[in-house]
Amino acid sequence: MDQRASHYYDTKPAQPKRRFLIKLNIRGQFLEFASSSGVFSKDKVDLGTIVLIDSLELPDSGEVLDMGCGYGAIGIAIAKLYPAIKVTMVDVNPAAVKLVRENIERNDVKNAEVLHSDLYSLLGGRSFDAIVSNPPLAAGYKTIFPMIEGAFGHLREGGFLQIVLRKGVNAIPRKMEDVFQNVTTVSKKSGYRVFRSFKNAPGNAKIRDQHD
Ligand SMILES: C[S@@+](CC[C@H](N)C(=O)[O-])C[C@H]1O[C@@H](n2cnc3c(N)ncnc32)[C@H](O)[C@@H]1O
C-alpha cells in the first residue's frame, strides 16, 4: 500500500471524507460552493482567492481560463459577474473537478466548463483573453514555472495572466517578467499581492514595478 501523505494537488488523493458548504458574498454575487476534504481551502474561501476576484477587471466578453480551479471559486465568480464571458476551469485533482461540476449546477452557471487536466495538457491550441490563478505553491516551482511559461502560448495578443501570491514570494513575479517582459502589481491587500503580465500589449515593452 502507498503510505505517502495525500496532498490537495495529487492526481489521485485519498477518497474525500467530509463535505462542506461554503457561502461567499462577493462583488454583489451570492455564491455557494460544495467542498470536501482533499481539496485546497476546503472549509472557507481562501483570502488570496478573494483578493484576486476583487482585483479582476475583465473585458465584457471573450474567454477566460482559471488555472488550478479547486472547487471553482474564481471561475464561477467570473462566470456570474461576466455572463458573456466563457470560462474554462482546469484542475489536476479529480475531486476538485467533480466539485466544480456540482458547483456549476448549484450556482446556475451556464457559461463555464471544467476539465481534468495537468496544466495545459488538455487545452491543445486553445487561447484565452485572460488566464487567472491562485497558483499551487504547495506543488512548487516545477509546476508554477511551466504554468507561467505555458500561459504565454495560450493567451491571445493583448491578453493577460493575473495571479495572486502571499507577500514575499518574489521568484514568481520575476518569472512572469522573464516570460512576458512586463509585470505590474495590481492589488496589495491583507498580506497578498496580485500580479499581472500582458502578452504583447501596445506600449508595454518593459514595465516593472516593485515586488515587495
Ligand atoms: C492554491 S489552489 C487554488 C484553488 C482555487 N483556484 C481557489 O482559489 O480556491 C491551487 C490548485 O491548483 C491545482 N493544481 C496543482 N497542480 C496542478 C496542475 N499540474 N495542473 C492543474 N492544476 C493543478 C491544485 O489541485 C489546486 O486545486
The ligand as a Tripos MOL2 file, in Angstrom:
@<TRIPOS>MOLECULE
LIG
   27    29     1     0     0
SMALL
NO_CHARGES

@<TRIPOS>ATOM
      1 C1         -3.8830   27.2410   -4.3570 C.3       1 LIG1
      2 S1         -5.0380   26.0930   -5.0320 S.3       1 LIG1
      3 C2         -6.2810   27.2280   -5.6670 C.3       1 LIG1
      4 C3         -7.6280   26.5710   -5.8760 C.3       1 LIG1
      5 C4         -8.7460   27.5240   -6.2940 C.3       1 LIG1
      6 N1         -8.4010   28.2370   -7.5150 N.3       1 LIG1
      7 C5         -9.0480   28.5100   -5.1950 C.2       1 LIG1
      8 O1         -8.6840   29.6780   -5.3440 O.co2     1 LIG1
      9 O2         -9.6260   28.1030   -4.1820 O.co2     1 LIG1
     10 C6         -4.2100   25.5200   -6.4820 C.3       1 LIG1
     11 C7         -4.9150   24.4650   -7.2930 C.3       1 LIG1
     12 O3         -4.0480   24.0610   -8.3630 O.3       1 LIG1
     13 C8         -4.2480   22.6840   -8.5970 C.3       1 LIG1
     14 N2         -3.0890   22.1400   -9.3060 N.ar      1 LIG1
     15 C9         -1.8980   21.7120   -8.7720 C.ar      1 LIG1
     16 N3         -1.0970   21.2530   -9.7460 N.ar      1 LIG1
     17 C10        -1.7880   21.3600  -10.9110 C.ar      1 LIG1
     18 C11        -1.5080   21.0230  -12.2540 C.ar      1 LIG1
     19 N4         -0.3380   20.4730  -12.6000 N.pl3     1 LIG1
     20 N5         -2.4460   21.2550  -13.1990 N.ar      1 LIG1
     21 C12        -3.6500   21.8010  -12.8520 C.ar      1 LIG1
     22 N6         -3.9860   22.1500  -11.5920 N.ar      1 LIG1
     23 C13        -3.0640   21.9270  -10.6300 C.ar      1 LIG1
     24 C14        -4.4850   22.1020   -7.2090 C.3       1 LIG1
     25 O4         -5.1400   20.8510   -7.2750 O.3       1 LIG1
     26 C15        -5.3000   23.2110   -6.5410 C.3       1 LIG1
     27 O5         -6.6820   22.9710   -6.6740 O.3       1 LIG1
@<TRIPOS>BOND
     1     1     2 1
     2     2     3 1
     3     2    10 1
     4     3     4 1
     5     4     5 1
     6     5     6 1
     7     5     7 1
     8     7     8 2
     9     7     9 1
    10    10    11 1
    11    11    12 1
    12    11    26 1
    13    12    13 1
    14    13    14 1
    15    13    24 1
    16    14    15 ar
    17    14    23 ar
    18    15    16 ar
    19    16    17 ar
    20    17    18 ar
    21    17    23 ar
    22    18    19 1
    23    18    20 ar
    24    20    21 ar
    25    21    22 ar
    26    22    23 ar
    27    24    25 1
    28    24    26 1
    29    26    27 1
@<TRIPOS>SUBSTRUCTURE
     1 LIG1         1 GROUP 0 **** ****
